[in-house]
């Protein structure tokens, strides 16, 4: 089951359970759409995979399946990230 992490790992923007701005990679690294498209160029800085929109967890399921409170805030070194993806 998805953790549904609460914030963007790069800019720390709030991404609640029903956010249409949340994007995840195959390992659930979580970023906002703005960071994915404009900073990361749709490449995860951790696994080098792509991103997809994170599903919305319906409100009626939150009690039984709570979302994560685990915040990961690791701003990406954009220069290093772009060099890494452009050298492939």
GIVENUR-V663491 format. One record per pair of residues at least 6 apart in sequence whose ideal C-beta (glycine too) atoms are under 7 Angstrom apart, sorted by the first residue. I is the first residue (numbers start at 0). J is the second residue. If there is no record, write none. Layout:
i->I j->J
i->I j->J
This chain:
i->0 j->64
i->1 j->27
i->1 j->54
i->2 j->27
i->2 j->67
i->2 j->69
i->3 j->16
i->3 j->56
i->3 j->66
i->3 j->67
i->4 j->27
i->4 j->29
i->4 j->67
i->4 j->69
i->4 j->71
i->5 j->13
i->5 j->14
i->5 j->66
i->5 j->67
i->5 j->68
i->5 j->70
i->6 j->12
i->6 j->13
i->6 j->14
i->6 j->70
i->6 j->72
i->7 j->14
i->7 j->29
i->7 j->30
i->7 j->31
i->7 j->34
i->8 j->28
i->8 j->29
i->8 j->30
i->8 j->71
i->8 j->72
i->8 j->73
i->9 j->30
i->9 j->34
i->9 j->38
i->9 j->74
i->9 j->75
i->10 j->31
i->10 j->34
i->11 j->72
i->12 j->31
i->14 j->20
i->14 j->21
i->14 j->29
i->14 j->31
i->16 j->55
i->16 j->56
i->16 j->61
i->16 j->66
i->17 j->55
i->20 j->31
i->20 j->32
i->21 j->29
i->21 j->31
i->21 j->53
i->22 j->30
i->22 j->32
i->22 j->35
i->22 j->50
i->22 j->51
i->22 j->52
i->22 j->53
i->23 j->29
i->23 j->50
i->23 j->51
i->23 j->53
i->24 j->43
i->24 j->46
i->24 j->48
i->24 j->49
i->24 j->50
i->25 j->46
i->25 j->48
i->26 j->45
i->26 j->46
i->28 j->43
i->28 j->45
i->28 j->46
i->29 j->53
i->30 j->39
i->30 j->50
i->35 j->41
i->35 j->50
i->38 j->75
i->38 j->77
i->39 j->75
i->39 j->80
i->40 j->84
i->41 j->49
i->41 j->50
i->42 j->49
i->42 j->84
i->43 j->50
i->44 j->75
i->44 j->80
i->56 j->64
i->56 j->66
